[in-house]
Amino acid sequence: MASPFLGEMLGTMTLIVLGDGVVAGALLKRSKGEAMGWIGITAGWAFAVLAGVFVANATGSPDAHINPAVTLGGAVSTGDYSKLAVYLPAQFLGAFLGGVVVWLHYLPHWAETPEADLKLAVFCTGPAIRNTRANMISEIVGTFFLVFTIAALVTSTSGSTGTFSRGVAPYLVAMLVWGIGLSLGGTTGYAINPARDLGPRIAHAVLPIAGKGSSDWGYALIPVAGPAIGAVLAGLFVRILGL
């Protein structure tokens, strides 16, 4: 039953359950983790990436991208676009399902939390200062360094190239995501992953969340387009450098 589609879907779902889950724990009222702060959130997302990669590997995806930006950047750097048609739908579906699971897990806490913006923040990103150009630049920069640094860290599919072995790579990628969150995430919440933002945002829009407000569709293009642009630029840079 294992397949690349299943692996990317379940890996991305795991990423969102644990990633959005730590945000819910930090923001929703009467959670034992309420007010844990930015350090806790960024650490939780790093562990979410680690878990998502292992699940994706175990269920059929040796690449374990769990991020359309990583898939797109890899396609641009190699010239092989064949994985896009399989990986991208799986990643977006997995992200949506992950949002649904988080809603179910924290079911009593939505009604206890009066702030609609905090409920939305569990599912998707939003800017600290709303400025379209600056927000887009932040997502481009964050994703560029995600994709470029992964290219510097991770071995090829065969394990024959790269600085580190495939067994170590997931831990290094998780540390990279933690570092990006701490260093660059304060501006937009560092989506750096179109599926991570859009899938749960759709879940927020369709689920009967108690007291929810707008899904902020006016901002939704930035955490999708910004990471896509950053990934393309990183892929081109990797190709030029010959990594």
C-alpha positions as CSV (number, residue, x, y, z in Angstrom):
1,M,0.0,0.0,0.0
2,A,3.0,2.3,0.6
3,S,3.5,4.8,-2.2
4,P,5.0,8.2,-2.8
5,F,1.5,9.8,-2.8
6,L,0.6,8.1,0.5
7,G,4.0,9.0,2.0
8,E,3.8,12.7,1.1
9,M,0.2,12.9,2.3
10,L,0.7,11.2,5.6
11,G,4.1,12.9,6.2
12,T,2.5,16.3,5.5
13,M,-0.5,15.5,7.7
14,T,1.8,14.6,10.6
15,L,3.7,17.8,10.0
16,I,0.5,19.8,10.4
17,V,-0.9,17.9,13.3
18,L,2.2,18.5,15.4
19,G,3.0,21.9,14.0
20,D,-0.5,23.5,14.1
21,G,-1.0,21.5,17.3
22,V,1.8,23.3,19.1
23,V,0.4,26.7,18.0
24,A,-3.0,25.6,19.3
25,G,-1.4,24.6,22.6
26,A,0.2,28.0,22.9
27,L,-2.7,30.2,21.9
28,L,-6.0,28.5,22.8
29,K,-7.5,29.2,26.2
30,R,-7.3,26.7,29.0
31,S,-4.6,24.7,27.2
32,K,-1.9,23.6,29.6
33,G,0.6,25.0,27.1
34,E,-1.1,28.4,26.9
35,A,1.4,31.3,26.5
36,M,4.4,29.0,26.0
37,G,5.7,31.6,23.6
38,W,7.7,31.8,20.3
39,I,10.5,29.5,21.4
40,G,8.0,26.7,22.2
41,I,6.2,27.2,18.9
42,T,9.4,27.2,16.8
43,A,10.7,24.1,18.6
44,G,7.4,22.3,18.1
45,W,7.5,23.0,14.4
46,A,11.0,21.7,14.2
47,F,10.0,18.4,15.8
48,A,6.9,18.3,13.5
49,V,9.2,18.4,10.5
50,L,11.3,15.6,11.9
51,A,8.3,13.4,12.6
52,G,6.8,14.2,9.2
53,V,9.9,13.2,7.4
54,F,10.1,9.9,9.2
55,V,6.4,9.1,8.5
56,A,6.8,10.0,4.8
57,N,9.8,7.8,4.5
58,A,8.1,4.9,6.2
59,T,5.0,5.1,4.2
60,G,6.4,5.3,0.7
61,S,8.2,8.6,-0.1
62,P,12.0,8.3,0.0
63,D,12.2,12.0,-0.7
64,A,9.9,13.1,2.2
65,H,9.6,16.6,0.9
66,I,6.3,17.3,2.8
67,N,6.5,20.8,1.3
68,P,5.6,21.9,-2.3
69,A,8.4,24.5,-2.2
70,V,11.0,21.8,-1.6
71,T,9.5,19.7,-4.4
72,L,9.5,22.7,-6.8
73,G,13.0,23.8,-5.8
74,G,14.3,20.2,-6.5
75,A,12.5,20.1,-9.8
76,V,14.1,23.4,-10.9
77,S,17.6,22.4,-9.8
78,T,17.5,19.0,-11.5
79,G,15.2,19.8,-14.5
80,D,13.0,16.8,-13.5
81,Y,9.4,18.0,-13.0
82,S,7.8,14.5,-12.9
83,K,7.2,14.4,-9.2
84,L,5.1,17.6,-9.1
85,A,2.0,15.9,-10.3
86,V,2.1,13.3,-7.5
87,Y,3.7,15.1,-4.6
88,L,1.9,18.4,-4.7
89,P,-1.7,17.1,-4.5
90,A,-0.6,14.7,-1.7
91,Q,1.0,17.5,0.3
92,F,-2.0,19.8,0.0
93,L,-4.4,17.0,0.9
94,G,-2.3,16.0,3.9
95,A,-2.1,19.6,5.1
96,F,-5.9,19.9,5.0
97,L,-6.4,16.6,6.8
98,G,-3.9,17.7,9.4
99,G,-5.9,20.9,10.1
100,V,-9.0,18.8,10.6
101,V,-7.2,16.6,13.1
102,V,-6.0,19.6,15.1
103,W,-9.6,21.0,15.2
104,L,-10.9,17.7,16.6
105,H,-8.1,17.4,19.1
106,Y,-8.7,20.8,20.6
107,L,-12.4,20.7,20.2
108,P,-13.5,22.1,23.6
109,H,-10.9,24.9,23.4
110,W,-12.4,26.8,20.5
111,A,-15.4,27.9,22.4
112,E,-13.2,28.9,25.3
113,T,-11.1,31.2,23.1
114,P,-12.9,34.5,22.3
115,E,-10.3,35.9,19.9
116,A,-11.1,34.8,16.3
117,D,-7.6,35.9,15.2
118,L,-6.0,33.4,17.6
119,K,-8.1,30.6,16.2
120,L,-7.1,31.5,12.7
121,A,-3.4,31.6,13.7
122,V,-3.6,28.0,14.7
123,F,-4.3,27.0,11.1
124,C,-2.3,29.5,9.0
125,T,0.2,32.3,9.1
126,G,-0.3,36.0,9.2
127,P,2.0,39.0,9.2
128,A,3.2,40.9,12.3
129,I,3.1,44.1,10.1
130,R,0.8,43.9,7.1
131,N,2.7,45.1,4.1
132,T,2.3,43.1,0.9
133,R,5.8,43.8,-0.5
134,A,7.6,43.2,2.7
135,N,5.6,40.1,3.6
136,M,6.3,38.6,0.2
137,I,10.0,39.3,0.5
138,S,10.0,37.6,3.9
139,E,8.5,34.5,2.5
140,I,10.8,34.5,-0.5
141,V,13.9,34.9,1.7
142,G,12.9,32.3,4.2
143,T,12.0,29.7,1.6
144,F,15.1,30.5,-0.4
145,F,17.4,29.6,2.5
146,L,15.3,26.6,3.4
147,V,15.6,25.1,-0.1
148,F,19.2,26.2,-0.7
149,T,20.4,24.9,2.7
150,I,18.6,21.6,2.3
151,A,20.4,21.2,-1.0
152,A,23.7,21.7,0.8
153,L,22.7,19.2,3.6
154,V,20.8,16.4,2.1
155,T,22.1,13.4,0.1
156,S,20.7,12.5,-3.3
157,T,18.0,9.9,-3.6
158,S,20.5,7.2,-4.0
159,G,22.5,8.4,-1.0
160,S,25.7,8.6,-3.1
161,T,26.3,12.3,-2.8
162,G,26.0,15.0,-0.2
163,T,27.8,16.0,3.0
164,F,25.7,13.9,5.4
165,S,24.1,10.5,5.4
166,R,20.4,10.1,4.8
167,G,19.9,9.0,8.4
168,V,21.3,12.2,9.8
169,A,19.7,14.5,7.3
170,P,16.2,14.7,8.9
171,Y,17.6,16.0,12.2
172,L,19.6,18.6,10.3
173,V,16.6,19.7,8.3
174,A,14.5,20.0,11.5
175,M,17.3,22.1,13.1
176,L,17.3,24.3,9.9
177,V,13.5,24.9,10.2
178,W,13.9,25.7,13.9
179,G,16.7,28.2,13.0
180,I,14.6,29.8,10.2
181,G,11.7,30.2,12.6
182,L,13.8,31.8,15.3
183,S,15.8,34.1,12.9
184,L,13.3,34.9,10.1
185,G,9.9,33.8,11.3
186,G,9.0,36.9,13.3
187,T,7.7,38.8,10.3
188,T,5.1,36.6,8.7
189,G,5.1,33.4,10.9
190,Y,7.4,31.7,8.3
191,A,5.0,29.7,6.2
192,I,7.9,28.6,3.9
193,N,5.5,25.9,2.7
194,P,2.4,26.6,0.5
195,A,0.6,23.4,1.7
196,R,1.3,24.2,5.3
197,D,-0.6,27.4,5.0
198,L,-3.3,26.8,2.3
199,G,-4.4,23.3,3.4
200,P,-5.2,24.3,7.0
201,R,-6.6,27.7,5.9
202,I,-9.2,25.8,3.8
203,A,-9.9,23.6,6.8
204,H,-10.5,26.7,8.9
205,A,-12.9,28.0,6.2
206,V,-15.0,24.8,6.0
207,L,-15.0,23.5,9.6
208,P,-17.6,24.5,12.1
209,I,-15.1,26.1,14.5
210,A,-16.9,27.8,17.4
211,G,-16.6,31.6,17.1
212,K,-14.3,31.6,14.1
213,G,-14.0,34.8,12.0
214,S,-12.6,35.4,8.5
215,S,-10.1,33.0,7.0
216,D,-8.2,36.1,5.7
217,W,-8.2,35.2,2.1
218,G,-6.8,38.6,1.2
219,Y,-3.5,37.5,2.6
220,A,-3.6,33.9,1.5
221,L,-1.7,34.4,-1.8
222,I,1.5,35.6,0.0
223,P,2.3,32.3,1.9
224,V,1.7,30.4,-1.4
225,A,3.3,32.6,-4.0
226,G,6.3,33.8,-1.8
227,P,7.5,30.2,-1.0
228,A,7.0,29.2,-4.7
229,I,9.2,32.2,-5.9
230,G,11.8,31.5,-3.2
231,A,11.9,27.8,-4.2
232,V,12.4,28.6,-7.9
233,L,15.2,31.1,-7.1
234,A,16.9,28.6,-4.8
235,G,16.6,25.9,-7.4
236,L,18.2,28.1,-10.0
237,F,20.9,29.0,-7.6
238,V,21.6,25.4,-6.8
239,R,21.7,24.6,-10.5
240,I,24.2,27.4,-11.2
241,L,26.4,26.3,-8.4
242,G,26.2,22.7,-9.4
243,L,25.4,21.3,-6.0
